[in-house]
Amino acid sequence: MVNEAGIARSREAVARGLTHACEPMQGVEKAIAAQIVDDNAASPFWAPVAGERPASITPEDWEQIKDDVSIAIDNSIVPSYRALLKFYTEEYAPNCRTGTPGVLATPGGKEYYDYRVKSFTTTDMSADEVHELGLSEVARIRAEMEEVAASAGYDTREAYIEHLRTDPQYYMTDPQEYLRFTQALAKEIDLWMPKLFGKLPRLPYTVLPIPAAQAPGNTTAYYERGSLETGQAGIYRLNLTELDQRPLWELPALGVHEAVPGHHHQIALQQELDIHPLRANGTYFTAFVEGWGLYSERLGIEMGLYDTPAKQMGRLSYEMWRATRLVVDTGIHSKGWSKQEAVDYMLDNTALSPANIDAEVNRYITWPGQALAYKVGELKIRELRSRAEEALGSDFDLRAFHDTVLENGAVPLDVLEAYVDRWITGQLPEAPLDES
């Protein structure tokens, strides 16, 4: 399993000065080393066979599968990680980049980032245009946050955010209690799905922890798609580490983004489409996929999920998080920002915890352009909904609009716009014939 091709590409990156910046790579060697185990039962690759035998598998076959997994861990997986750790510590880490962390500092960096902006947003926006859009959105959302803080009895947004970040009432200490709370909230959200959509996917989802070996330093949550063919439900993965950095007021917005009506709903529907398997099972066109996830957070308003100032600030903080991405990602990769400048900008404008912000900025540094997709996609979907509501008036059907947006799977934003415009035209009443 030793990925010699991958190591060879990384070795070429070292030779050409195209390594990642040093700051976001801190701790990578620990994550690699965690996969090098003496006891196979401690490997995350053992997890699929760690539980009870499925009724559909005979005892003899189950033992053979477990033997095969054990051999794979011993002979392929662990040696692969040993080779990767040796390469990383001896060749890659000593040559990571210092100075400004953005790709602007690398050979061809400007042209590369311009391509990434176009690729991830599926638009022709320039980095400067995206940056200005981000500044505008940050100013708008900041004003809304001030209003919420005032409604909670605080003189400033900053004072209320400090309260939300530090008051123990908003945090749990027991990982299992935190998981059960999130699972119960997910079922509450499920109630709304038939009210918002005419078509629901056949594949269900569940809420489970991010595997322990992968959780430290990872994001708060993510979605892991399932499969009807293999009998695997979709999974809303939740980080159960550092609970003092994971407030309860962020969970409503997080759930509607990662599970339903966000990623699980959209991706599970796409998996049922009669399209090429690469499209049915992929999550391509990030602006659509993540734009839909962020749009779903806004649907939480219509569900009544944000019924306290804390939860309202949680949603606004998540929206602000995506708006600041437009500023920070372009700042890092097209304007020469340092990591600390990016961290400080997000600390000043969002209610995210310092630990989450550090992990996020590391992600933006190492994944140029990807973070731009969320806000650009969400704003386009909101624009299309407003256009449909204005054109159709009392005939506007929200369930039909949502089904229309999702019925072709993830597509570029210009393709989505043309398709929705045709749908709007088709919903308009026909003009009466002129009988004169």
C-alpha positions as CSV (number, residue, x, y, z in Angstrom):
1,M,0.0,0.0,0.0
2,V,3.0,2.3,0.2
3,N,2.0,5.2,-2.0
4,E,5.3,5.6,-3.8
5,A,3.7,7.9,-6.4
6,G,2.4,10.2,-3.8
7,I,5.7,10.5,-2.0
8,A,7.4,11.0,-5.4
9,R,5.1,13.9,-6.2
10,S,5.7,15.4,-2.7
11,R,9.4,15.0,-3.2
12,E,9.1,16.9,-6.5
13,A,7.2,19.7,-4.6
14,V,10.1,19.9,-2.2
15,A,12.5,20.3,-5.1
16,R,10.4,23.0,-6.8
17,G,9.7,25.0,-3.7
18,L,6.0,24.1,-3.7
19,T,5.7,22.7,-0.2
20,H,3.0,23.9,2.3
21,A,3.9,26.6,4.8
22,C,5.3,25.4,8.1
23,E,2.7,26.9,10.4
24,P,-0.3,24.8,9.4
25,M,1.7,21.6,9.2
26,Q,2.5,21.5,13.0
27,G,1.3,18.2,14.4
28,V,1.1,16.4,11.1
29,E,3.8,13.9,12.2
30,K,1.7,13.0,15.2
31,A,-1.3,12.3,13.1
32,I,0.8,10.0,10.8
33,A,2.4,8.2,13.8
34,A,-1.0,7.5,15.3
35,Q,-1.7,5.1,12.5
36,I,1.5,3.1,13.3
37,V,0.2,0.6,15.8
38,D,1.5,-2.6,17.5
39,D,-2.0,-3.9,18.2
40,N,-4.2,-4.1,15.2
41,A,-7.3,-3.5,17.3
42,A,-6.0,0.0,18.0
43,S,-6.0,0.8,14.3
44,P,-9.0,2.8,12.9
45,F,-8.8,0.4,9.9
46,W,-9.9,-2.4,12.3
47,A,-13.1,-0.6,13.2
48,P,-15.3,-2.1,10.5
49,V,-14.7,-5.6,12.0
50,A,-14.5,-4.6,15.6
51,G,-18.2,-5.0,16.3
52,E,-20.6,-8.0,16.1
53,R,-20.8,-10.1,13.0
54,P,-23.5,-9.0,10.6
55,A,-26.2,-11.6,10.3
56,S,-25.7,-11.7,6.5
57,I,-22.1,-13.0,6.9
58,T,-21.4,-16.6,8.0
59,P,-19.1,-17.1,11.0
60,E,-16.5,-18.7,8.7
61,D,-16.5,-15.8,6.3
62,W,-16.4,-13.3,9.2
63,E,-13.2,-14.9,10.6
64,Q,-11.7,-14.9,7.1
65,I,-12.6,-11.2,6.7
66,K,-11.0,-10.4,10.0
67,D,-7.9,-12.3,9.1
68,D,-7.7,-10.4,5.8
69,V,-8.0,-7.1,7.6
70,S,-5.3,-8.0,10.0
71,I,-2.9,-9.0,7.2
72,A,-3.6,-5.8,5.4
73,I,-2.9,-3.7,8.5
74,D,0.4,-5.7,9.2
75,N,1.7,-5.9,5.7
76,S,0.4,-2.9,3.9
77,I,-1.2,-0.1,6.1
78,V,1.4,0.1,8.9
79,P,4.4,-0.1,6.5
80,S,2.8,2.6,4.4
81,Y,2.5,5.0,7.3
82,R,6.0,4.2,8.4
83,A,7.3,5.1,5.0
84,L,5.2,8.3,5.0
85,L,6.4,9.3,8.5
86,K,10.0,8.8,7.5
87,F,9.6,10.9,4.3
88,Y,7.7,13.6,6.1
89,T,10.1,14.0,9.0
90,E,13.3,13.7,7.1
91,E,12.5,15.4,3.8
92,Y,9.2,17.3,3.8
93,A,9.0,19.0,7.2
94,P,12.6,20.4,7.0
95,N,11.7,22.1,3.7
96,C,8.3,23.5,4.5
97,R,7.9,27.2,3.6
98,T,8.6,30.1,6.0
99,G,7.5,33.7,5.6
100,T,4.0,34.5,4.2
101,P,2.0,31.3,3.9
102,G,0.0,31.9,0.8
103,V,0.6,30.4,-2.7
104,L,1.4,34.0,-3.9
105,A,4.9,33.3,-2.5
106,T,5.4,30.2,-4.7
107,P,6.5,30.1,-8.3
108,G,3.4,30.8,-10.5
109,G,1.3,31.4,-7.4
110,K,-0.8,34.2,-8.7
111,E,-1.9,32.4,-11.8
112,Y,-2.5,29.2,-9.8
113,Y,-4.7,31.1,-7.3
114,D,-6.7,32.8,-10.1
115,Y,-7.4,29.3,-11.4
116,R,-8.5,28.1,-8.0
117,V,-10.9,31.0,-7.5
118,K,-12.6,30.3,-10.8
119,S,-12.6,26.5,-10.2
120,F,-14.2,26.6,-6.7
121,T,-16.7,29.4,-7.3
122,T,-17.6,28.3,-10.9
123,T,-17.7,32.0,-11.7
124,D,-15.4,34.5,-13.5
125,M,-14.9,36.6,-10.3
126,S,-11.4,37.9,-9.7
127,A,-9.7,37.5,-6.3
128,D,-10.2,41.2,-5.7
129,E,-13.9,41.0,-6.5
130,V,-14.3,38.1,-4.1
131,H,-12.4,40.0,-1.4
132,E,-14.7,43.1,-1.8
133,L,-17.8,40.8,-1.7
134,G,-16.5,39.4,1.6
135,L,-15.9,42.8,3.1
136,S,-19.5,43.8,2.2
137,E,-21.0,40.7,3.6
138,V,-19.0,41.0,6.8
139,A,-20.3,44.5,7.3
140,R,-23.9,43.5,6.8
141,I,-23.7,40.5,9.1
142,R,-21.8,42.4,11.7
143,A,-24.7,44.9,11.9
144,E,-27.2,42.1,12.4
145,M,-25.0,40.7,15.2
146,E,-25.1,44.1,16.9
147,E,-28.9,43.9,16.9
148,V,-28.9,40.4,18.4
149,A,-26.5,41.5,21.1
150,A,-28.7,44.4,22.0
151,S,-31.8,42.1,22.2
152,A,-29.9,40.0,24.7
153,G,-29.2,43.1,26.8
154,Y,-25.6,43.7,25.9
155,D,-24.1,47.0,24.9
156,T,-21.8,45.6,22.2
157,R,-21.5,42.6,20.0
158,E,-18.1,42.0,21.4
159,A,-19.4,41.8,25.0
160,Y,-22.1,39.3,24.0
161,I,-19.7,37.1,22.1
162,E,-17.3,37.1,25.1
163,H,-20.3,36.0,27.2
164,L,-21.1,33.2,24.7
165,R,-17.5,32.1,24.6
166,T,-17.0,31.9,28.3
167,D,-20.2,31.1,30.1
168,P,-20.3,27.4,31.2
169,Q,-24.0,27.1,30.6
170,Y,-23.3,26.9,26.9
171,Y,-20.9,24.0,27.1
172,M,-21.0,20.3,28.0
173,T,-18.2,18.3,29.5
174,D,-19.4,14.7,28.8
175,P,-18.7,13.6,25.2
176,Q,-21.6,11.1,25.2
177,E,-24.0,13.7,26.5
178,Y,-22.9,16.1,23.8
179,L,-23.4,13.4,21.2
180,R,-26.9,12.5,22.4
181,F,-27.9,16.1,22.5
182,T,-26.9,16.5,18.9
183,Q,-28.7,13.3,17.9
184,A,-31.9,14.5,19.5
185,L,-31.6,17.9,17.7
186,A,-31.2,16.1,14.4
187,K,-34.5,14.3,14.9
188,E,-36.2,17.6,15.7
189,I,-34.9,19.0,12.4
190,D,-36.2,15.9,10.5
191,L,-39.7,17.0,11.3
192,W,-39.4,19.9,8.9
193,M,-38.2,18.0,5.9
194,P,-41.6,17.2,4.3
195,K,-42.6,20.8,4.8
196,L,-39.7,22.1,2.8
197,F,-39.3,19.4,0.1
198,G,-41.6,17.4,-2.2
199,K,-39.0,14.7,-2.7
200,L,-37.0,13.0,0.1
201,P,-34.1,10.6,-0.4
202,R,-34.4,6.9,0.5
203,L,-31.1,6.8,2.3
204,P,-31.3,7.7,6.0
205,Y,-28.5,9.2,8.0
206,T,-27.1,8.9,11.6
207,V,-25.0,11.0,13.9
208,L,-21.7,9.5,15.1
209,P,-18.3,10.7,16.4
210,I,-15.3,11.5,14.3
211,P,-12.9,8.6,14.9
212,A,-10.7,9.3,17.9
213,A,-7.5,9.1,16.0
214,Q,-8.7,11.7,13.5
215,A,-10.5,14.1,15.9
216,P,-7.7,16.2,17.5
217,G,-7.2,19.3,15.4
218,N,-10.1,18.4,13.1
219,T,-13.1,20.5,12.3
220,T,-16.2,20.5,14.5
221,A,-18.1,18.2,12.2
222,Y,-18.4,16.9,8.7
223,Y,-20.7,14.8,6.5
224,E,-19.7,11.3,5.3
225,R,-21.9,10.1,2.5
226,G,-23.5,6.6,2.6
227,S,-24.6,4.1,0.0
228,L,-27.8,2.2,-0.6
229,E,-25.9,-0.4,-2.5
230,T,-23.7,-1.3,0.5
231,G,-26.2,-0.6,3.1
232,Q,-24.3,2.3,4.7
233,A,-26.3,5.2,6.0
234,G,-25.0,8.7,5.6
235,I,-23.1,9.9,8.7
236,Y,-23.0,13.3,10.3
237,R,-19.6,13.1,12.1
238,L,-19.2,15.1,15.3
239,N,-15.9,16.1,17.0
240,L,-16.1,15.0,20.7
241,T,-12.7,16.5,21.7
242,E,-12.1,19.9,23.2
243,L,-15.8,20.3,24.3
244,D,-14.9,23.6,26.0
245,Q,-14.4,25.0,22.5
246,R,-17.7,23.6,21.1
247,P,-20.7,25.6,22.4
248,L,-24.2,24.3,22.2
249,W,-25.5,27.4,20.5
250,E,-23.7,26.5,17.3
251,L,-25.3,23.0,17.0
252,P,-28.6,24.1,15.2
253,A,-26.7,25.7,12.4
254,L,-24.2,23.0,12.3
255,G,-26.8,20.2,12.0
256,V,-28.8,21.7,9.2
257,H,-25.6,22.3,7.2
258,E,-24.0,18.8,7.6
259,A,-27.1,16.6,7.8
260,V,-30.6,17.8,6.6
261,P,-31.6,19.8,4.8
262,G,-27.9,20.3,3.9
263,H,-25.3,17.8,2.8
264,H,-27.1,14.5,3.5
265,H,-30.3,15.6,1.8
266,Q,-28.6,17.0,-1.3
267,I,-26.0,14.3,-1.7
268,A,-28.4,11.4,-1.0
269,L,-30.7,12.7,-3.6
270,Q,-27.9,13.0,-6.1
271,Q,-26.9,9.4,-5.5
272,E,-30.3,8.3,-6.7
273,L,-30.1,10.2,-10.1
274,D,-29.6,8.3,-13.3
275,I,-26.4,10.1,-14.1
276,H,-22.7,9.0,-14.5
277,P,-21.4,7.4,-11.3
278,L,-18.7,10.0,-11.0
279,R,-21.4,12.7,-10.7
280,A,-23.9,10.5,-8.7
281,N,-21.3,9.6,-6.0
282,G,-19.1,12.6,-6.1
283,T,-19.4,16.0,-4.4
284,Y,-18.0,18.1,-7.3
285,F,-18.9,21.8,-7.9
286,T,-18.1,22.9,-4.4
287,A,-20.0,26.2,-4.9
288,F,-23.2,24.2,-5.3
289,V,-22.7,21.6,-2.6
290,E,-21.4,24.0,0.1
291,G,-23.6,26.9,-1.1
292,W,-26.6,24.6,-0.5
293,G,-25.2,23.7,2.9
294,L,-25.0,27.4,3.9
295,Y,-28.4,28.1,2.4
296,S,-29.7,25.3,4.6
297,E,-28.5,27.1,7.6
298,R,-30.7,30.0,6.7
299,L,-33.6,27.6,6.3
300,G,-33.2,27.1,10.1
301,I,-34.8,30.5,10.5
302,E,-38.0,29.2,8.8
303,M,-37.9,26.1,11.0
304,G,-37.8,28.3,14.2
305,L,-34.5,26.7,15.3
306,Y,-32.9,29.9,16.4
307,D,-35.3,30.7,19.2
308,T,-32.9,32.4,21.6
309,P,-30.4,35.2,21.0
310,A,-27.6,32.7,21.6
311,K,-28.7,30.5,18.8
312,Q,-29.3,33.5,16.6
313,M,-25.8,34.6,17.2
314,G,-24.7,31.0,16.5
315,R,-26.2,31.2,13.1
316,L,-24.9,34.6,12.4
317,S,-21.5,33.6,13.5
318,Y,-21.5,30.6,11.1
319,E,-22.6,33.0,8.3
320,M,-19.9,35.4,9.3
321,W,-17.5,32.6,9.4
322,R,-18.2,31.9,5.7
323,A,-18.2,35.6,4.9
324,T,-14.8,36.1,6.5
325,R,-13.5,33.2,4.5
326,L,-13.9,35.4,1.3
327,V,-11.7,38.0,2.9
328,V,-9.2,35.7,4.6
329,D,-8.6,33.2,1.8
330,T,-8.0,36.0,-0.7
331,G,-6.0,37.9,1.9
332,I,-3.7,35.0,2.4
333,H,-3.3,33.9,-1.2
334,S,-3.6,37.2,-3.2
335,K,-2.6,39.9,-0.7
336,G,0.2,38.4,1.2
337,W,-1.5,38.2,4.7
338,S,0.3,36.3,7.5
339,K,-1.5,33.5,9.4
340,Q,-1.8,35.8,12.4
341,E,-3.5,38.5,10.3
342,A,-6.0,36.0,9.2
343,V,-6.6,34.6,12.7
344,D,-7.0,38.1,14.1
345,Y,-9.5,39.1,11.4
346,M,-11.7,36.0,12.2
347,L,-11.4,36.5,16.0
348,D,-12.5,40.1,15.6
349,N,-15.5,39.3,13.4
350,T,-16.8,35.8,14.4
351,A,-17.9,34.1,17.6
352,L,-15.8,31.0,16.8
353,S,-13.5,29.7,19.4
354,P,-9.7,30.3,19.1
355,A,-9.1,26.6,18.6
356,N,-11.7,26.4,15.7
357,I,-10.3,29.5,14.1
358,D,-6.7,28.2,14.2
359,A,-7.8,24.9,12.6
360,E,-9.8,26.8,9.9
361,V,-7.0,29.2,9.0
362,N,-4.7,26.2,8.6
363,R,-7.2,24.7,6.2
364,Y,-7.4,27.9,4.1
365,I,-3.6,28.0,3.9
366,T,-3.3,24.4,2.7
367,W,-6.4,24.4,0.5
368,P,-6.4,27.6,-1.5
369,G,-9.8,28.8,-2.9
370,Q,-12.0,26.0,-1.5
371,A,-13.3,28.2,1.3
372,L,-14.6,30.7,-1.3
373,A,-17.3,28.4,-2.6
374,Y,-19.7,28.5,0.4
375,K,-20.7,32.1,0.4
376,V,-20.6,32.6,-3.4
377,G,-22.9,29.5,-3.8
378,E,-25.3,30.5,-1.0
379,L,-25.7,34.0,-2.3
380,K,-26.6,32.7,-5.8
381,I,-29.2,30.3,-4.4
382,R,-30.7,33.1,-2.3
383,E,-30.7,35.3,-5.4
384,L,-32.6,32.7,-7.4
385,R,-35.2,32.1,-4.7
386,S,-35.8,35.9,-4.5
387,R,-36.1,36.0,-8.3
388,A,-38.7,33.2,-8.2
389,E,-40.7,34.7,-5.4
390,E,-40.9,38.0,-7.1
391,A,-41.8,36.5,-10.5
392,L,-44.4,34.0,-9.2
393,G,-45.9,35.9,-6.3
394,S,-48.6,33.9,-4.5
395,D,-48.0,31.0,-6.9
396,F,-44.5,30.5,-5.6
397,D,-44.1,27.0,-4.1
398,L,-41.1,26.7,-1.8
399,R,-41.1,22.9,-1.9
400,A,-41.1,22.9,-5.7
401,F,-38.3,25.5,-5.8
402,H,-36.1,23.4,-3.6
403,D,-36.8,20.2,-5.6
404,T,-35.9,22.1,-8.7
405,V,-32.6,23.4,-7.4
406,L,-31.6,19.8,-6.3
407,E,-33.0,17.7,-9.1
408,N,-29.9,17.7,-11.3
409,G,-27.4,17.2,-8.6
410,A,-24.4,19.5,-8.1
411,V,-23.9,21.7,-11.2
412,P,-21.9,25.0,-11.9
413,L,-23.7,28.1,-10.7
414,D,-24.4,29.4,-14.2
415,V,-26.0,26.1,-15.2
416,L,-28.2,26.2,-12.1
417,E,-29.2,29.8,-12.8
418,A,-30.3,29.0,-16.4
419,Y,-32.2,25.9,-15.2
420,V,-34.1,27.8,-12.5
421,D,-34.9,30.6,-14.9
422,R,-36.5,28.1,-17.2
423,W,-38.4,26.6,-14.3
424,I,-39.7,30.1,-13.3
425,T,-40.8,30.7,-16.9
426,G,-42.6,27.4,-17.0
427,Q,-44.5,28.3,-13.8
428,L,-45.8,31.6,-15.1
429,P,-49.5,31.6,-16.3
430,E,-49.8,31.8,-20.0
431,A,-50.8,35.1,-21.4
432,P,-54.4,35.2,-22.8
433,L,-54.7,35.0,-26.5
434,D,-55.5,38.3,-28.2
435,E,-58.9,37.8,-29.8
436,S,-59.1,41.2,-31.5
